């Protein structure tokens, strides 16, 4: 399967995104293909835009999201 991974975080970067890296490692080890990986800030419009783009892309069969679990003032 072609899987896209979205990390939702205001603080993570590619260098510090441990949960996204674990998901990518697990899906590739299981024989799946990484279709795309992204980090979006905890903003509903940016999250929605990324997920909507992936839904409209035939090359993406599955979307996994991670993050967005911290408590903030927002």
ZILINKA-V37466 format. One record per residue. N is the residue number from 1. SS is DSSP state (alpha for helix, beta for strand, coil for the rest). Layout:
n=N ss=SS
n=N ss=SS
//
This chain:
n=1 ss=coil
n=2 ss=beta
n=3 ss=beta
n=4 ss=beta
n=5 ss=beta
n=6 ss=beta
n=7 ss=beta
n=8 ss=beta
n=9 ss=coil
n=10 ss=coil
n=11 ss=coil
n=12 ss=coil
n=13 ss=coil
n=14 ss=coil
n=15 ss=coil
n=16 ss=coil
n=17 ss=coil
n=18 ss=alpha
n=19 ss=alpha
n=20 ss=alpha
n=21 ss=alpha
n=22 ss=alpha
n=23 ss=alpha
n=24 ss=alpha
n=25 ss=alpha
n=26 ss=alpha
n=27 ss=alpha
n=28 ss=alpha
n=29 ss=alpha
n=30 ss=coil
n=31 ss=coil
n=32 ss=coil
n=33 ss=beta
n=34 ss=beta
n=35 ss=beta
n=36 ss=beta
n=37 ss=beta
n=38 ss=beta
n=39 ss=beta
n=40 ss=beta
n=41 ss=coil
n=42 ss=coil
n=43 ss=coil
n=44 ss=alpha
n=45 ss=alpha
n=46 ss=alpha
n=47 ss=alpha
n=48 ss=alpha
n=49 ss=alpha
n=50 ss=alpha
n=51 ss=alpha
n=52 ss=alpha
n=53 ss=alpha
n=54 ss=alpha
n=55 ss=alpha
n=56 ss=coil
n=57 ss=coil
n=58 ss=coil
n=59 ss=coil
n=60 ss=coil
n=61 ss=coil
n=62 ss=beta
n=63 ss=beta
n=64 ss=beta
n=65 ss=beta
n=66 ss=beta
n=67 ss=beta
n=68 ss=coil
n=69 ss=coil
n=70 ss=coil
n=71 ss=coil
n=72 ss=coil
n=73 ss=coil
n=74 ss=coil
//
